[in-house]
Amino acid sequence: TLVTELIPRFICSGAYSGLIASLSKPTKVTTHTDLLWDKYEVPADLAGFIHSFVAFAEKFPMSIVLSDMATPGNPMLHVNREFCRLTGFTKKEAQGRNCRFLQGPKTEAASAAVIQDALRRGADCFVKITNYRKNGDTFQNLLSLRPVHDSNGVYRLCFGIQFEINEAADFKQRLSKLGQLLELLPSSLDVHSTVRMGEIHTKEPVPGDDGMSSAQLLEQALSRKSVAIPATAADMRGEERFADHHDVMLTEVGGEVDASSFAGEAATASFKSKGSSGYKSRASRQSKRTRSVSRPSTAIDNCEHLDLDQEGGDELATSPVEFELPPSCVQQLECLSAGKIPPGLGDGSWLDAVKETLNDLPLAVAITDMLVPGVTIKWCNKGFVRVTGYSKRETEGRNCRFLQGEHTEPRAVAKMVRALRKMKELEVKITNYSKAGAAFTNEVSLIPVIDSAGVFRYCIGILSWKERQSYAERSAMLQLRKLLPRKMSASAQELAFDKSALDVSEKVVHQQHGNANQVFTNMRLVLDADTALDFLLEREEAIAAVRAFITDEEERNAFDFCSESLRLAAITGATSRDARKRNLLEKLLGMSSTDAKAMSFDSVAVKAAEMRATLVTELIPRFICSGACSGL
């Protein structure tokens, strides 16, 4: 009665027009901050997308995480329930950290290098890797990564799907679903703003992966017995780079580890799990450490006499280097350490004052901006050119790993990485290589600089060619290390990329949220193709869209048969129903009139169920991943 009388009257009324106008306005996006890392500040230009993703991911039946690639360390801002079930770590323990804590002694160095290489490229990654659960048990993880760049070319996010390789009966079916889902995950995102939240990053495809679908790349990763370490990630070789990540994580979250100290050194922990993972203590891994090697003799005769003004430091100067710190330099560093900026230095900012103070020193100094992902060198002085042979143009904007080579010790690299993560000062010796190819022992000092808001802003590094180091240079190094500032005012240096500068309207956030909902709705439909088929068969426009999408006549007949069988079941008149059944069987299955008349309605239902099973497995996922479904 309501449908016949009331509703038509209401739709034709002014009350209905006013209701539609109000409903058409952007509504408030439902936020899910309780499911995000509690210290994460959602960027305004990503809010619609992130909150849509979190609502979808929490009920996603596979382990999925989302990392912020514009934040140093690439912390996971969200891990879903399935991640917690798979790994044993809670949301509170996992969120805000890089997922490297899943790595341990049995993790394959080459697989870790493949992941690092893909992340640096901003490219998709598919790799098989041994990971660790919280209880110390290992599992084989078929890891898939999908980096996301925004419309300004900034590398912003990365999806990670952890897929356990096991002997489950439905493994192949779930793997097929994973391939379909990955085709739907976005690799770009419109932020509706021209304010950049990071440096422009150009995506570099992994050689050999072009033209292959996600399903093909998954099968390739699954079938490979081993992978090679990419040349662009050679610094990841050696188990010591990541062997104790799991130990360190357990110590930090209060897990079952027996650790004596983590200060400046890699963990000395041994796992106490009763599982059969074969997790070994550091003592039992000692024999596997990288052995010291003899390095080739240096190719530069006198590194202390290089011309500091030359581009690459390949020319010899005519007078010896004076290492003693000038009084003006000492005064300026004392002023900076006191939290003041010396007058008349540069543009008045903290960084410019430090540059002016250190630029002409023969001691090698480099500064990294810790708020820029990739920990790239922001600035280096003439002394850096003198020691390494690399010009400022060749150095600035690069991670210092370019100084590493064949004999660089993974253990020393691991110490440096851990010191940066923990904001700790460090002195370490590491084998590095000059531009001329000469190996040398680099005596490195890392000095973190924390601002008044507690943010790790910069790291100042002092480098020295140990084999050529004079007493004067050593003395000057010790003096400089003592004088360098460790703290600064947060207002003394503007942030390179300030989230507060974003001005995104509620309408834009709502639009982004709606677009994201469409993507994740499609993924839900792929996961439950049965429901998706019902959804499509209930709508004439959807039926027409699917029929137009189908190119195979047999598949089209199967789809039509399922569609018509639903209509057949809805007919109440016996005569009409029987006639419709005969027509269906003769037209779509090619049956004779006699056979069609003899076939029972139950048999028709069984036949429709068989065809439906094929459609759900093959046709429907293809359609959902297509442009035809997006348009619909």
Residue, then its C-alpha position, 0 to 999 in steps of 0.5 A: t500500500l505504501v509503495t502504491e500510494l504514499i511513496p509516489r506522492f512523497i517523491c512528487s512533493g517539495a519535502y522530497s526535493g529538500l531531502i534529496a538536496s540535503l543528502s546530496k551534500p558531502t557528508k562527514v567521512t567516518t574516521h577510524t583513528d582507533l584502528l590506526w597507529d596512535k601517534y599517526e597524524v593522518p595527512a589532510d590530503l590522504a584522509g578520505f583514502i586512508h579512512s576508507f581503506v582502514a574500514f575495508a582492511e580490518k575485515f579483509p580475510m588476508s593479512i594486509v598493512l599500509s605503510d607511510m612512505a613519506t615518513p622516515g622509517n616507513p612505519m606501518l600506520h595500520v595492520n589488520r586483524e589477519f596480520c595479528r593472527l598470522t604473526g602473533f603481534t598485536k596492533k599496538e606492538a606492530q603499528g608505528r614500526n617498519c615490518r622488518f621485525l618479522q625478519g630473523p636469522k633464517t630470512e634470506a638475504a637475497s629476498a630482503a634485498v629484492i624487497q629493498d630494491a623494489l621499495r627504493r624503485g617505488a615498484d611492485c614487489f612479489v617475493k618469497i621470504t622466511n619470516y618469524r611469528k612472535n613466538g619464534d616460529t618461522f613461516q614462508n611468506l609470499l609477500s606482495l607490495r604495491p607502492v602508491h604515488d600521489s598526483n604530485g609525483v610524491y611517494r606516499l604509501c605502500f600496501g603490503i599483503q602477507f600470504e602464508i605458503n602452506e598445504a591448505a586445500d584451498f591454497k591455489q584458489r586463495l592465490s588466484k583471488l590474491g592475484q585478482l585483488l592486486e590488480l584492483l589495488p591502486s598505485s596512484l592517488d589524486v590528492h586534489s592539492t598542488v602542495r607537495m608533501g615530499e620530494i618528487h619520486t620517479k617510479e623505476p620498474v623492476p627489470g623483467d617485470d613489465g607486461m606481466s600480470s600480478a597473477q603471473l608475478l605471484e606464480q613466478a615468485l612462488s616457483r622460484k627456488s632462490v633469487a639473486i641480490p639486485a645490483t642496486a641493493a648490494d648493501m643488503r647482502g649478509e644476514e647480519r643486516f637483519a638477523d636480530h630484527h626479531d630479537v630487538m622487536l621482542t625486547e622492545v615489546g616485552g617478549e621472551v628474549d634474554a638480552s644483555s644490551f642493545a646500546g650501540e651494538a646489535a642485540t645479544a639476544s637468544f630466543k627462548s621459544k619452545g617451537s622448532s624454528g631453530y632460532k639461534s643466539r648471537a653467540s651461535r651465529q658468530s662463525k657466520r659473521t663477515r670476516s675481515v678482508s685485506r683491502p687493495s692499496t689506496a689509489i690516491d697517493n696523498c689524500e691530505h693534499l687534494d684541492l678542495d675547490q675541485e669538483g671531484g677532488d682529483e687534483l693535488a693541492t700545493s700545500p698541506v692541509e691545516f686541521e686545527l679548528p679556527p677560533s671563529c669556527v669554535q665560537q660559532l659551534e659553541c653558539l649553536s650548541a647553546g641554542k643560538i644562531p650566530p648573527g650574519l651567517g647565511d640566511g639566518s636559519w639553523l641549517d645555513a648557519v651550520k653550513e657556513t660554519l663547517n663548509d671550509l673545514p678540511l674535516a669531512v662532514a655531511i648532514t642528512d635531513m631525517l624527515v626526508p625518506g631515504v635518509t639522503i645527504k642534504w649537504c656536504n662540505k669541502g672536506f667530504v670532497r677531499v676524503t671521498g673524491y665525490s663532488k657535492r653534485e654527485t653526493e647531495g641527494r643520495n643515501c651514503r650507501f654509494l660509498q659501500g662496496e664489496h668489502t663493506e662490513p654488514r655488521a657495521v652497516a647494521k650498527m649505523v642503521r640501528a643508531l639512526r633508528k634509536m637516535k643514538e650517537l655512534e662511532v664506528k669503523i667501516t670499509n668504504y670506497s672513494k670515487a677512484g675505487a680505493a678501499f679505506t677504513n672510514e672512521v665515522s661519527l654520527i651525531p643526531v640533532i633533536d629539535s625542541a619538539g623532540v623531533f629527530r631533524y638532522c644527523i651530522g656525520i664526520l668521516s675520516w680516512k683512517e689509514r691516512q689520518s694524522y695526529a692533527e686530524r684525529s685531534a681536530m675530529l675529537q674537538l669537532r665531535k665534542l663541539l657539534p650541536r645536539k639540539m636546536s629550536a624547532s622554529a630555527q629551521e622551517l620544515a621542508f614539507d609541512k603537513s599544516a600547510l595543506d588546505v583540503s576542503e571537506k568536499v574534496v575529502h569526501q570525494q576522495h573517500g567515495n572514490a576509494n570506497q569504489v575501489f575497496t567495494n570492488m575488492r569485496l566483490v572479488l572476495d565474494a563473487d557469489t554475492a557479486l553475481d547475485f548483485l549483478l543478476e538483480r539489475e537489468e543494467a548490470i546484466a546488459a553490462v556483463r553481456a556486453f563484456i563477454t566475448d565467448e558465446e558459451e560463457r554468454n549462454a551460461f550467464d544467460f542461463c543463470s539469469e533466466s533460471l532466476r526468473l523461471a523460479a519466480i514464475t507462479g503459473a504452472t503453464s507459463r513456468d513450463a513454457r519458459k523452462r522449455n524455451l530456456l533449455e532449447k535456446l541456451l542448451g540446444m535441447s530438443s523439445t521432448d528432452a526439454k519438456a521431460m527435464s524437471f525443474d530441480s534438474v534445471a536448478v542443478k544445471a544452473a548451479e553448475m554454470r554458476a560455479t564456473l561464472v563465479t570462479e572465472l567470469i565475475p572476477r574478470f568483470i569486476c577488475s574491468g573498466a566495464c564494472s567501474g563504469l557500472 
